[in-house]
Structure formats: C-alpha cells, structure tokens
Amino acid sequence: MTVIRDADARRSETPGGVMTTFASPTQGGSSRSMWRVDAKPGATGPVHSFDSEQVWTWIDGAATVDLDQETFTVTPGDTVVMPAGATRRVLADPEAGYAAIVTAPAGARATTADGTEHGVPPWIA
C-alpha cells in the first residue's frame, strides 16, 4: 500500500490554474492517475483529446464542457465521462472558476486540435 501525504502531492501550474496530483505512477500508483484541477475564473482550456477515457467530477464552481460537438454546463456533483479520442475543451465559469477531481489511466497522452502530440502531462505521469 502507498500513502501519499498532502504535503507530497505534486502541483503543476498552467496558465489556467493548478493541477494537484494525488496519485500517479511516479507517486506510487501503478494503473491510474488522479488529480484535482483548480481553474481560475474565466480560464479556457485548449481544444485537445486524450488517447484514453477520463472521468471528471466537479466539486466547486461551474464550467462549460465542449465534448465532441456537444456543450454541457456542469456544477458541483456533476460528472462527465470523456471517451478516448473525444475532442474536448473546458471553460471555467467567468466569476467562480471551478474545481474538479479527474482520473485517467496512467500514461494517458494528449494531442491538441492541430494534431500535435504532447505526450503525458506532468499531472498524469
């Protein structure tokens, strides 16, 4: 068993917010990664896809999720299952931002809309 203390959680800052990794292969997890996204008010994520499914659960604030040409408004308690290969973009509420817990298979790889492969983000590694 691996216990990852809060003080040992990895934090990765992006222009839109902070990703806090709770578990990943480099932190003792073997098959899944789990992290928290704290998005700044009005933050706009990139249009991208992942090679594996992700599950997002909102715990605070609100967001608009564009997922394969469908748009959803999500609030605390809502969960979105994002299929592998689905084009997605998450836009934070302009006043509240959002916080969400996300899980994906270890080693999930990102590709932006222009086809550029970005590999495994640090919060999943």
C-alpha positions as CSV (number, residue, x, y, z in Angstrom):
1,M,0.0,0.0,0.0
2,T,1.1,3.5,-0.8
3,V,0.1,6.6,1.3
4,I,0.6,9.9,-0.4
5,R,0.5,12.7,2.1
6,D,-0.9,16.1,1.1
7,A,2.5,17.7,1.5
8,D,3.8,15.2,-1.1
9,A,1.1,15.9,-3.7
10,R,2.7,17.3,-6.9
11,R,1.4,20.7,-8.0
12,S,1.7,21.8,-11.7
13,E,0.7,25.3,-12.6
14,T,-0.7,26.1,-16.1
15,P,-1.9,29.4,-17.4
16,G,-5.5,28.4,-16.5
17,G,-4.9,27.1,-13.0
18,V,-3.3,24.4,-10.8
19,M,-3.3,20.6,-11.2
20,T,-2.6,18.8,-7.9
21,T,-1.7,15.1,-8.5
22,F,-3.0,12.8,-5.8
23,A,-1.7,9.5,-7.4
24,S,0.2,8.6,-10.5
25,P,2.9,6.1,-11.5
26,T,5.7,8.5,-10.2
27,Q,3.8,8.7,-6.9
28,G,3.2,5.0,-6.2
29,G,0.1,4.3,-8.4
30,S,0.5,1.6,-11.0
31,S,-2.5,1.8,-13.3
32,R,-4.4,5.1,-12.6
33,S,-3.7,8.7,-12.1
34,M,-5.9,11.0,-10.1
35,W,-5.7,14.8,-9.8
36,R,-7.5,17.9,-8.8
37,V,-8.0,20.8,-11.3
38,D,-8.4,24.3,-9.8
39,A,-9.3,26.5,-12.7
40,K,-9.1,30.3,-12.4
41,P,-12.3,32.3,-13.2
42,G,-12.7,32.6,-17.0
43,A,-9.9,30.1,-17.8
44,T,-10.2,28.5,-21.2
45,G,-8.5,25.1,-21.7
46,P,-7.1,24.1,-25.0
47,V,-9.0,22.1,-27.6
48,H,-7.5,18.7,-27.3
49,S,-8.1,14.9,-26.9
50,F,-6.6,12.1,-24.9
51,D,-5.9,8.5,-26.0
52,S,-7.9,7.1,-23.1
53,E,-11.0,7.8,-21.1
54,Q,-11.0,10.5,-18.4
55,V,-13.7,10.9,-15.7
56,W,-14.2,14.4,-14.3
57,T,-16.3,15.2,-11.2
58,W,-17.0,18.9,-10.3
59,I,-16.7,19.8,-6.6
60,D,-16.9,23.6,-6.8
61,G,-17.7,26.4,-9.2
62,A,-19.0,25.7,-12.7
63,A,-17.8,25.1,-16.2
64,T,-18.9,24.7,-19.8
65,V,-17.6,21.5,-21.4
66,D,-17.4,21.2,-25.1
67,L,-17.2,17.5,-25.9
68,D,-17.3,16.2,-29.5
69,Q,-19.6,19.0,-30.7
70,E,-21.9,18.9,-27.7
71,T,-21.9,21.5,-25.0
72,F,-22.7,20.9,-21.3
73,T,-22.9,23.2,-18.3
74,V,-21.6,21.5,-15.2
75,T,-21.8,22.3,-11.5
76,P,-20.8,20.6,-8.2
77,G,-21.8,17.0,-8.1
78,D,-21.9,16.6,-11.9
79,T,-19.6,14.0,-13.6
80,V,-18.6,13.9,-17.2
81,V,-17.1,10.8,-18.8
82,M,-14.8,11.9,-21.6
83,P,-14.3,9.0,-24.0
84,A,-10.9,8.2,-25.5
85,G,-10.3,10.3,-28.7
86,A,-13.1,12.7,-27.9
87,T,-12.3,16.4,-28.7
88,R,-12.8,18.4,-25.6
89,R,-12.4,21.9,-24.1
90,V,-13.3,23.0,-20.6
91,L,-14.2,26.7,-20.0
92,A,-14.3,27.9,-16.4
93,D,-17.1,30.0,-15.1
94,P,-16.1,33.6,-15.5
95,E,-16.8,34.5,-11.9
96,A,-16.3,31.4,-9.9
97,G,-13.8,29.2,-11.8
98,Y,-14.1,25.6,-10.9
99,A,-12.5,22.7,-9.0
100,A,-12.8,19.1,-10.3
101,I,-11.4,15.7,-9.5
102,V,-10.2,13.8,-12.5
103,T,-9.0,10.3,-13.1
104,A,-7.5,8.6,-16.1
105,P,-5.3,5.6,-16.9
106,A,-1.6,6.1,-16.0
107,G,0.3,7.4,-19.0
108,A,-2.7,9.0,-20.8
109,R,-1.3,11.0,-23.7
110,A,-2.7,14.4,-25.0
111,T,-3.0,15.6,-28.6
112,T,-4.0,19.2,-29.5
113,A,-6.5,20.0,-32.2
114,D,-3.8,20.7,-34.7
115,G,-2.6,17.1,-34.3
116,T,0.5,17.9,-32.2
117,E,1.1,15.1,-29.7
118,H,2.1,16.5,-26.3
119,G,2.7,13.2,-24.6
120,V,1.9,12.5,-20.9
121,P,1.1,15.7,-18.9
122,P,3.1,16.0,-15.7
123,W,0.0,15.7,-13.5
124,I,-0.7,12.2,-15.0
125,A,2.9,11.0,-15.1
